[in-house]
Amino acid sequence: MSLAQSAQSTWSRWRKAAEVYRNRRQLVILLMGFSSGMPFLLSGATLTYWMSRVNVDLTTIGLFALVGIPYAFKFVWSPLVDQLPLPWLDRWLGRRRSWMLVTQVGILLSVILLAWSDPVQTPWFTAAAAGLVAFFSATQDIAIDAYRIEILRDEEQGAGSATTQLGYRIALWIVDAMSLLLPSFLPWPIVLSLIALLIFVGVATTFYADEPEVHRPPPESFEAWIKHAVIRPFAEFFAYRGWVVILLFALLYKYGDALGGTMNRPFFNEMGFSGAEIFGVTKSFGVAATILGGVVGGIMVARYGLFKALFVAGILQAVTNLLFSWQAQVGHDIIVLTIAITADNFTGALGGVAFIGYLSSLCTAGMAGTQYALLTSLMAFGRTALSSGGGWLAAHTGWTLFWALTTLLAVPGLLLLLWLWHHQQKKTPPSAKKEGQ
């Protein structure tokens, strides 16, 4: 084969892999990703930035990572979201969309409650309101993740993960822009109330989307319901070879990235960057890198497979944290900040697409909400409970060593990935069959 023919063949394979993005379902998934991303920062980076701007100490800011604990325990109530029909709404919208609508209303109300709290005078009230935001957001994620897994074919899951990440990141971009720029001329309660209105994108998508066609036979008794809704999803998952390793991998793959993400806004603030400077870099170079990383990640999964994409992305997202150690050494340097954020966003999106694609591939239609919630709950546990000491760690080690440690914390997840890559041959346990097929 000539060089020209080889290049044409390679281009043809990549183009074929990219064609999976061209359908209406991917647009719906994009908008649902936006709805999922909209409330996330309000119990994370936006909240910690707000607190750092009003001079709350680093240890307290780090502890506020605990308000995101509902993300870590959403598997507890995921069987209800998976199997419990909501009166009237279930007949009108279907199982997945009815739960989306209820949680979106909850997000709207809880964000407004957060907006009018005072993190200095009544931090407990701020924490409670942020916890409510996280609870409704986590519950919405259960419904949206299950919808995505059920509405897409197996070969579309990688692209669906990339599309979800793209919508999610667009929402983060908009919320971040509003929280960084608007406080210069508007009070925080007004800023957060305006952010709350973005959830109407999700509400509109809920009405626009089609409900997945999944057969759900009604259980004959309460015992049968418990068996079908609670026991069976976990039993199906635990049929996997190496399920303990899978759970540990879900916990640790992005832990180093998550620990750094908890403290990046206080770090930027201590380096002397203004909100406008952070916005200028993160929402130009950072967003472009995120979009590119998401698209490349989706194509990488389709072209090379999940495990190879996970391994390459895992190494890259760990190494890029060292750029923030460099930032800590040079201080207020906009060029270094641009390099660090661009690299971090690209590799984070790359890893996120492959990670979501892998977790999605482990789930069974009809019980996807429960199974996916179990896996992402562990990921969230690393981002919340295990990251709550990030403020203390940064205060006692200094920023340079802190970021170097986040790089080292990626190693256990990569070792677990190598085990899974070597041992796990099947994407579904022998007993798992998609319901309704």
N, C-alpha and C positions, 0 to 999 in steps of 0.2 A: 504493500500500500504506500502510495506517495505521500509526501508531507502535506500536500494540499488536500488529498482525500482524507487523511487522518484528521486534519483540522476541521474539515467539513463534517466528518462523522462525530467528532467531539462536540462541535457546535450544535449539531442536530440532537444529540442526546441531552445537552443542557436545555435546549429550547423545548424539547418534549417534557422535561422535568418541570419547566416553568409554566407549562400550559395548565397545570392543575389549579392555578389561581383564577382562571377565567370562568367563573360561574356565579350565579346569584347568591348561593349559599355563603360564598366567601365574603361578599359584601355584608351580609347579615352578621357573620362572625366578626368582621372588622368593627362594626358598630357596637356589638355586644362587648368586644374587647375594650372599647372606649368606656362603656358603662361600668365595666369591671375596674378599670384603672382610675376612674374619676374620684372615688372616695379614698383610694389607698394612701395617698400622701397625707391626708388629713389626720391619720393616726400614726404618721411616720415623719418624713422629711419636712413637710410644711409645718407640722406641729413643733418639731424640734427647732426649726429655724425661728418660728414665732417666739418660742421660749428663750432662745439664745439672744434674740434682739431685745427682749425685756429683762435680760441679765439674770436669768435663772441659772444656777450653778450646774457644771458639767455632770456631776454624779446624779443629780435629780433628773436632768435631761435624759441620761442613759437609762434610768429606771423607768422613764415613760415609754420605753420600748414594750413594757409589759401591757400597755393598753391594747396592743395588737394580739393579745393572747387568744381571742376568739378564733383567729386564723389557725392557731395551732390545735384547737379542740373542735373544729367544725365537724369532724367525723362523728362526734357524739350525736349531733342532731341531723346529720346528713341522711340517715334512713327515713326520717320524717319528710324531708324535702324530696327524696327519691320516690317515696311510696304513698304519702298521705295526700289525698285529694282535698283541695280547699273548696268549701261549699260555694256553689254557684260559679265561682271563677274557673274551677276545673272544667266544668261543662262548656264554658264560654271560650276559654283560651287554651285549655289543655294543661297537663301537669307541669311542664317546664315553664311555660310563659306565665302561668298564674302565680307561681312562686317568684318569678322575676318581678312582676308588677308589685306584689306586696313588699318585697324587700326594697324596691326602688322608692316607694313611699316612705319606708322606714329610714332610708338613707337621707332623704330630703329633710325630714323632721329632725333627725339627730344631728345633722350638720348645722342646722340653724340653732339648735341648742348649744352646740360647741361654740358657735360664732359669738354668742353672748355670754360666754364664761370668762373668767379672769384667772390666767395661769399663775399670777403672782399672789393675789389675795386669797383665792379659793382653788388651789391646784387639785384638790380632791374632786371638785365639781368638774373641772376641765378633764381630768382623767376619766371620770364616769361618762361624760358626754363623748369623749374620744373612743371609749370602750364600746359605747352603743353604735357609733359609726362603724367600728371594726366588726361588730357582731352582724349588723345588717349587710355590710359589704361582704363578709365571709359567707353569709347565707346566700346572697346573690351569686357569688362565685360558684357555689355548689350547683345551683340551677343552670348557670351559663355553661360551666364546664361539661355538665351532663348533656346539655343541649348540643354543644359542639361535637362531642364524641358520638352522639346518636344520629345527628343529621348528616355527618360526613362519612363517606366510604373510607375503608382502611387506607387506600392509597392517597387519600386527600388529607390525612391527619397531620402529616408534616407541614404541608402548606397551611392547613388550618391553624396550627400552632404559630406559624410565622404571622399569619393574618391577625390572630388574636393579639400577639405581641405588638404588632404595628398599631392596632387600635388602642391598646393599653398604653403604649408609649405616647401616642398623640394626646391622650387624655392627661397623662403626666405632664407633658409639655405645656398644655394650656393651663392646668391647675398651678404648675410651678411658675409660669409667667405671671399669672394673676397674683400669686402670693409674694412674688419677688418685686414686682413693679407697682402694683396698686397701693400698698401700704405707704408709699411716699406721699400720697395725697388723699388717701381715704383711710378711715379707722378700720382696724382689723375686723370688728363685727360686720361691717358692710362688705368687706372683701370676701369673708367666708360665706356670707349670705348669697353673694353673687355666684361664688363657686358652686353652692348648693343647687343652683338652677340648671347646671350642666347635666344633672341626672335625667332631665327631660329628653335628652338624646336616647338614653336607655329606654325610657317609657315609650317613645315613638317606635323604637326598634322592636320592642315587645309586641306591639300591635301589628307591625309590618311583617314580622317573621312568620313562617309556617311552623306548625308543631311537628316534631319528629313522629313518624309512624312506627311506634313500638307497641306491640301487643302486651297488655298488662291484665292477665286474668284476675278477677276479684277473688281474694282469699275467702275461704268458707268460714273461718273462725278467727278469733283474736290470736290463738296460738299459731295458726297458719300464717297470719299477717306478720307476726314476730319472726317466724322462720323465714318468710320470703323477704321481708324488709330489712331485718337486722342480721340474722345468722347467715343466710345464704351468700350475701355479697362478700362478707369476710371469709367464709369457708371457701368460696371460689378463689379469692386472692391467696389464701394460705395454701392452696394446692400448688402454687408455683414452687419449683425447685429453687432453694436459696432465698425464700421470702424474707428471712431476717436480714440478709445482706441488702436486699432491695430496699427495705425500710431504713436501714442505716445509710444507704446511699442517698435516699430522698432527704434525709436529715442533714447530711454533711456535704453534698456536692457543691452547694452554693453558700456554705456557712461563712467562709472567709469573706466572700463578696458581701454577704448580708451584714456581717459585723461592721465592715467598713461603711456600708450604706447607712447604717444607723447614725453614724457620727460625722458624715461628710459635711453636712451644713454647718454644724458648730465648728468644724475644722476650717472651712472656708471663711467663716466669720472671724476666727482667731487669726487667720493669715492676713486679715485686713481687707478682704474683698467686699465691695458693696453689693447690694442686691442687684443693681443694674449690671455690674460686671459679671456676676454669677449668671444672670439671665443671658447676657450677651454671648457668653461662651456655651453654656449648656443648651441654650435654645437655638443655636445656629449650628456650630460644629457638632455639638452633642447629639442633637436631633437627627442631623444628616447621617452621622455615624450609626445611630440606633436603627434608623430605617434601612440603611445599607446592610447592617449586621443581621437584621431580621430577614431580609430578602435572601441574602447569601446563606444564612442558616437554613432556611427552608429548602433552597436548592441543594445545599450540601447533604441534607438528610435524604432528599429524593435521589441524589446522585451516588452518594457513598454509604448511606445507611446511618442508623442512629448512633451506634457505638463509636464509630470512627469520628463522627461529628462531635459527640459528647467529649471524647478524649482531647481532641485538638482544641475545642473551645474551653475546656476545663483548664488546660495548661495556660492558654492565653489570658483568660480572665483572672487567673492567680498572679501571673507575672505583671500584669498592668497595674496592680495595686502598689508595686514598688515605685511607680511614677509619683504617687502621692507622698512617699518617703522623700523623693527628690524635691517635691513641692515644699515639704516641711523644712528642708535644708535651705532652700533659696528664699522662702518667704513669699512676699507679695510680688509675683511675677506672672503676668497675664499670658505670656507665651507658654510657660511650663504648665499653667492651668489648662490652656487650650489642648496641649498635647495629651495631658493626663486624662481629661474628660473625654476627648475624642476616642482615645484608645479604650478607656474603660467602658464607654457606652457601646462601642462596636462589639467588643468581646462579650459584654454582658448580654446583649441581644442575641449574639451568636449562640451562646450557651443556653440562654432561656428558651429559644426555639427548639433546640435539640432535647433539652430537659423535659419540656412540656410534651413534645412528641413521644418521648420514651414513656413517660408516666401515662399518657393517653393510650398508648398501645397495650398497656397492661389491663385495661378496663373492659368490662363486658356491658353491652347495651342493656338497658332496663335496670341496671344497678350501678351505672357509671358514676352517678352522683356520689354514692356512698364510697365506692372504691377510690375514686379520684380524690375525694375529700380526705380519705385516710392518708394518701401519699402526700398531698400538698399540705396537710396539717403538720406533718413532720418537717417539711421544708419551712413552714411558718414558725415552728417551734424554735428552729435555729435562728430565725430572724427576730424573734421576740424574746422569749425567756433566756435563751443562751446568749443573746446579744445585749441583754439588759445591763451587763457589767462593762459594756464598751466605754461608757463615760468614765468609770473608775479606772479602767485600764489605761485610757488615754491620759488621764490626769496624773497617773503614777509612773508611766513609762516614757511619756513624751510622744509627740506625733510621729517622729521618724521611726522609732521602734514599733509603735502601734501598727503602722501600715505594713511594716515588714512581717510582723506576726500574723496579720491577716493573710499574707501570701502563704506562709507555712501551714495555716489552718486548712488550706485547700488540698493538701497532700492526702489525708485520710480518704476523702471522697474519691480522689483519682485512683487510689489503690483498690477501693471497693469496686469502682467501675471496671478496672482490669479483671477482677474476679468474675464479674457478671458477663463481661465480654467473652471470657474464656469458657464459662460454664453454662450460661443460659442460652439455649438454642431456640426455644419456642417463645413466641410473644404472648401466647395464651395458654393457660393450664389445660390439660387434656379434657377436663369436664366442662370447660367454658364454651358455650355456644351462644351466639347472639340471639336474643329472644326475637320472635317475630320473623325469623328467617327459615 
